């Protein structure tokens, strides 16, 4: 430990009463002091005036003092006093971001809001020619009112023997991307943050937030990619703090509280973090009450007799096509029943096979010829703590009649049970109206999936959105092969079925992903 330059009780410039020592920042001693003139706490960073860093620190402080943004801790003075050189800056109470993240990642909306505020502050500084160059979670304070404060504009870099960067503003933009990444994953994709684990890298490339933590909104994942990946996967690079702010503002909407450089002390209470309710639906609707219920779109009203005639013609052709398809599927099912009677056991198969089946009740009613039930609509089902959806753009591939295509989950690492992040993820099927369901055939890709079939209560007018537990468990197929077949000896009357994956098959070394190629429902 180096010798102290001052001791508690020392008064500098007949004004600053030294009180408590703070963690060192490079070669400088840092102290909390009391400004006896203005009756407030301040921070002092002290160096011997003969130190090679002293002139750099004072010059950096003078540059930083040009920025009057309340999201940046202000430089109040820069002094040479005999053997000492020191900088006086604003004191702020709160919790550093790195300590906050040791409890886990932030909700996506809060992470986006916080990062938008940081980007706004840094873009204001850049407009004045001021940079930071060492952004990290321990240099961000979350105040008691929920606002943000950035520590060390210009001065922190001046206290380190950093290699000069070709583009200091780009370095800050990368720092903003890293902070957003850390807020979403509680992992740090850089150096100099010992309180957080390092972000994972695979084959030399940083894994994106959605690969690390389930539930990260796709839009935030892509922003991180466009800032941090070289080259990006999802669009052109984002290279300025102003662009980071703009992208996050577009996602969050303009109705959220925002701190600005012109705010006064009397109005700083408006810096509080926005509550996670009523989010803009395009990005965060699933973080509130869950996604909207599945249901068929309303049928438009015909405006003329000609349109009604066209509609009748179309319906006739649809009915003919449905009849042909039904006969074909019925013939296929009857053939399957004749060749797979040995699989009709109430017990689950103890090892993976091509087809794994389960009889889901002990009723004794005689078998009835199964009829195909059309799936009217579907969506992915990923309630909290998930993001609300996983690959919604692929859902239609799970009931398109083509077994070579599939809906798939995200990739999970370390544990087939979705990395321990949540209970499951799946597909919610809307049958259009309450139907009697006798069997469900789920075609899978990969072997080792554990899949549950769940049914909404018959009286449910809309699909429950909060939890899979709102759906009655009809049956479970554990460690399934490429087909999971659910046979219900007593039909389930429901409009909504949930195909719920609770354990996924291996995809690679220590990675797991589920794929549903086709779902067929029979009544």
NUMI-763821 format. One record per residue (C-alpha): residue in one letter; x, y, z. Coordinates in steps of 0.1 Angstrom, whole numbers, plus 5000, padded with zeros to 4 digits. Layout:
BEGIN
AXYZ...
//
This chain:
BEGIN
X500050005000X501450344990X501750625015X498750855018X499051205005X496551335032X494851205063X491251225075X490751565091X493051745066X491452065051X492552165016X492152525003X490552615036X487452445022X487552065016X487551855048X488951515041X486751235055X486750885040X489150715017X487650564985X489050284963X492150394944X491850494907X495150434891X497950634907X495550884923X494250874959X490450924961X488651064991X485251175001X485451525015X483051785029X482852115011X482552345040X481652645019X478652485001X477852225028X477951925005X479951605000X482451594971X485051354958X488751454956X491251274934X494751364945X498251334930X501651474939X502051784917X505351634905X503551314892X503651274854X499951204856X499151534874X499151764843X497151504823X494551474851X494051844854X493751894816X491251604814X489251754842X489052094824X487751914792X485251714812X483852034829X482452144795X479751874798X476751984819X474651674817X473151544850X473751184839X477551254842X479151324875X480351684872X483851814876X483652114900X487252224902X490852144892X493552274916X497352284920X498152354956X501852334965X502851964965X499351844956X497351844924X493651744927X490351734910X487051804928X483951634914X480351574923X479451304949X476551084943X474850814964X473550494949X474750154938X477250074912X475949884882X478449594886X477149534922X473549554910X474249294883X475749044908X472148974917X471448884881X470549054848X468049334846X464549304831X464849374793X462849694795X464949834823X468149734806X467149914774X466050224793X469250244813X471350194782X469450454764X470150704792X473850624791X473950654753X472250994756X474751124781X477750994761X476351134728X476051474745X479651454756X480851354722X479151654707X481451864729X484551664720X484651484754X485051104757X485350844784X487250554768X486950324799X483250264803X482549964826X479749864850X481749994880X481850334864X478050364864X476050454895X472350384898X470950654921X468250604947X465750764924X466650514896X468650754874X472150694861X475450874868X478650814848X481950834867X485250954852X484651134819X488151204805X489751184839X489750804843X491650744810X494051014820X495050814851X496050504831X498850434806X496350354779X497450304743X496050594723X492950464705X492450574669X488750654675X487850744711X484150794703X483950454687X485550304718X482850464738X480150324715X481649974720X481550044757X477850124755X477249794737X479149614764X477049774791X473849684774X475149324770X476049314807X472549444817X470849174797X473148884808X475048984840X478248894821X480949134809X482149114773X485449294781X488249334805X488549514839X485349404856X486249144882X482849144899X481148994868X481848664850X483248704815X480948674785X481248334767X483048314734X482748034709X485247984680X486548334685X483148504684X481248654713X478048464720X475048704717X472748774747X470048544734X472548264733X473548324769X470148404785X466748294774X464148564770X466248854756X464149044731X465448994695X465749364688X468049414718X470049114708X470549254673X471649594687X474349424708X475449234677X475649544655X477849714681X480049434693X480349174666X482949204638X481349164614X477749194627X475248914619X472149124618X472849444599X475349724594X477549824624X476350084649X479350314654X478150624673X476550684707X473850894690X472850594669X472750374700X470450624716X468250644685X467850274681X466950224718X464550524717X462750374687X462250044706X461250204739X458950474725X459050834733X456650824763X459250714789X460850954813X464251084801X466951274819X468451564800X471351794804X469052084813X467351924843X467752104876X468151954910X464452024917X463351804888X465751514892X463051294907X461851234872X464951034865X463350734882X463450404863X460250344843X458050074858X457749754838X454149804829X452349914798X455449864775X455349934738X453949614724X456449574696X459249474719X458149424755X454549314755X455448974769X457049124800X453749244814X450649034813X451948804786X451148784749X447648844735X445448534732X445548324702X442448334680X441448334644X441248684628X437748824624X436048744591X435549054570X431949144560X431249104523X430349434507X428449304477X426649004462X429548944439X431948914469X429548674486X429448464455X433248454454X433248354490X430848064485X432947934456X436147954477X434447774506X433347494483X436847434471X438247454507X435647194517X436646964489X440346994497X439646934534X437646624526X440446484504X443046564531X440846404558X440346084539X444146064532X445046124569X442445874581X443845604558X447345684571X446245674607X444345344603X447445194588X449545324617X447145174642X447444834626X451244844628X451944994662X449544824687X452544704706X453145064716X449745114733X451145094768X450045324797X453745344807X456245564789X459145424769X462245404790X464545474761X464445684730X462945524699X461545644666X458045664680X457245704717X453645694728X451645734759X448045644768X446845934789X443945794809X442445464821X439045494804X437445184789X435345334762X435645154729X437945294703X436445534678X437845614643X439945934647X439146234626X441846504619X441246834637X442447144618X444747384637X443347724631X446247924644X449347884666X452048074683X455148004704X454448004742X457148134764X455748304795X457748474822X460648424829X460948374792X460648664767X457148574754X458248404722X460848194706X461248204669X457648314662X458448344625X458947964624X455747854641X453747794609X456347534599X455147304627X451747244610X452447304573X452346934563X456046924556X458146724581X461346854567X460647204581X460247284618X459747534645X462747544668X463647674703X466647884711X469947714719X470547644756X473947564771X474947334799X471647164808X468947004785X466247144809X466547484792X469747564811X467747584843X466347924832X462747834830X460247534832X459747494795X458847644761X456347534735X453647584709X450147694717X447547554692X444247714686X441647474672X439247744663X436447624687X436047374715X436747034700X436946674714X440646574711X441446194711X445046184701X447946414692X450946324671X454046544676X456846484650X460246594664X463746644651X466446504673X466046234700X465746294737X462946554739X460646554769X457346684758X454046744776X450546784762X448447024781X444847144775X443147464784X439847434804X436847384782X435247704794X438347914785X437248184761X440848294755X444148114758X445748154793X448948344788X450648354823X451848004828X451847644815X450247554848X447047714837X446647424813X445647074825X448446814820X447046554796X450246344792X453946334792X456446164768X459946154783X463146104763X461146084731X462345964698X461446144666X457646104673X455646154705X452146014702X449546094728X446445874729X443545994750X441245714760X438845974773X438646274749X439646614761X437246894753X439247214746X439947484721X443547534731X446347274733X449847334746X452747134733X455247204761X458947104759X460647064792X463946894782X465646934749X467746704727X471446764722X472546984693X476247004699X478846994726X476947094757X474247274737X470547174734X467747284711X464247154705X462547124671X458947044664X458546934627X454846864626X451846844650X448646654640X445546664662X442746404659X439246404674
//
